[in-house]
Amino acid sequence: MDEIQTARAELRKVTDRVLHLVSLTPDEHLFWKPSASARSIGEVVAHTAHALKNILGQLQGTPFPPANSTEATPLFLEHDRQFTDRATLLDYFRTHRDNYDQYLAALTSDDLDVVATLPFSLGKAPVRFFMKAGADHTASHIPQIEYIQTMYGDHDWHTGF
């Protein structure tokens, strides 16, 4: 499997995991928060979808406006709070997952050496490195979803065995 197909497979793997975990989250817990300052599972999912949208934009040459995570966090939290129902949330997530996947599917080997500007003044990197950022970022939030599930009392492993 070449590196583009590997990136697509990893994106599908982590986004399928998010969708699986959401499918096992009851409606009454999807937007439940363990504390006022925490994100709900729904907000984590909205955040990962929004990140896929933002990272895709950066891969396509659109700079990421916030200069650092301190600037970005309030914007992200405000964005994530707008989602209040499962259907809208899942549509948003699937749309941005699919857009990211379609971008990856259209890449050629020549595109992999194009240089993309990274967020938060982190510099530049070839697309071959940065194209994995969407899956990596999404994967980093899966443990948050699983932890929130345990916080509301769900102790199933949800791993299929």
ChimeraX attribute file (.defattr): number of C-alpha atoms within 10 A of each C-alpha:
attribute: neighborCount
match mode: 1-to-1
recipient: residues
	/A:1	7
	/A:2	7
	/A:3	14
	/A:4	19
	/A:5	14
	/A:6	12
	/A:7	23
	/A:8	19
	/A:9	15
	/A:10	17
	/A:11	27
	/A:12	16
	/A:13	13
	/A:14	20
	/A:15	23
	/A:16	14
	/A:17	17
	/A:18	23
	/A:19	15
	/A:20	13
	/A:21	18
	/A:22	21
	/A:23	13
	/A:24	13
	/A:25	20
	/A:26	11
	/A:27	13
	/A:28	7
	/A:29	15
	/A:30	23
	/A:31	20
	/A:32	19
	/A:33	17
	/A:34	14
	/A:35	8
	/A:36	8
	/A:37	8
	/A:38	13
	/A:39	21
	/A:40	23
	/A:41	26
	/A:42	26
	/A:43	26
	/A:44	23
	/A:45	27
	/A:46	24
	/A:47	22
	/A:48	26
	/A:49	26
	/A:50	19
	/A:51	20
	/A:52	26
	/A:53	19
	/A:54	20
	/A:55	24
	/A:56	23
	/A:57	14
	/A:58	19
	/A:59	22
	/A:60	13
	/A:61	13
	/A:62	13
	/A:63	17
	/A:64	17
	/A:65	12
	/A:66	14
	/A:67	12
	/A:68	13
	/A:69	12
	/A:70	10
	/A:71	12
	/A:72	14
	/A:73	12
	/A:74	11
	/A:75	12
	/A:76	16
	/A:77	17
	/A:78	11
	/A:79	14
	/A:80	22
	/A:81	16
	/A:82	11
	/A:83	18
	/A:84	13
	/A:85	12
	/A:86	16
	/A:87	10
	/A:88	12
	/A:89	19
	/A:90	18
	/A:91	12
	/A:92	18
	/A:93	22
	/A:94	16
	/A:95	15
	/A:96	19
	/A:97	24
	/A:98	15
	/A:99	14
	/A:100	24
	/A:101	20
	/A:102	12
	/A:103	14
	/A:104	18
	/A:105	13
	/A:106	9
	/A:107	15
	/A:108	10
	/A:109	11
	/A:110	9
	/A:111	12
	/A:112	17
	/A:113	13
	/A:114	13
	/A:115	17
	/A:116	22
	/A:117	20
	/A:118	19
	/A:119	18
	/A:120	16
	/A:121	13
	/A:122	10
	/A:123	10
	/A:124	13
	/A:125	16
	/A:126	16
	/A:127	21
	/A:128	19
	/A:129	14
	/A:130	20
	/A:131	26
	/A:132	19
	/A:133	19
	/A:134	25
	/A:135	23
	/A:136	15
	/A:137	17
	/A:138	21
	/A:139	19
	/A:140	12
	/A:141	17
	/A:142	19
	/A:143	11
	/A:144	15
	/A:145	23
	/A:146	20
	/A:147	15
	/A:148	21
	/A:149	25
	/A:150	13
	/A:151	13
	/A:152	13
	/A:153	9
	/A:154	14
	/A:155	11
	/A:156	11
	/A:157	11
	/A:158	12
	/A:159	8
	/A:160	5
	/A:161	4
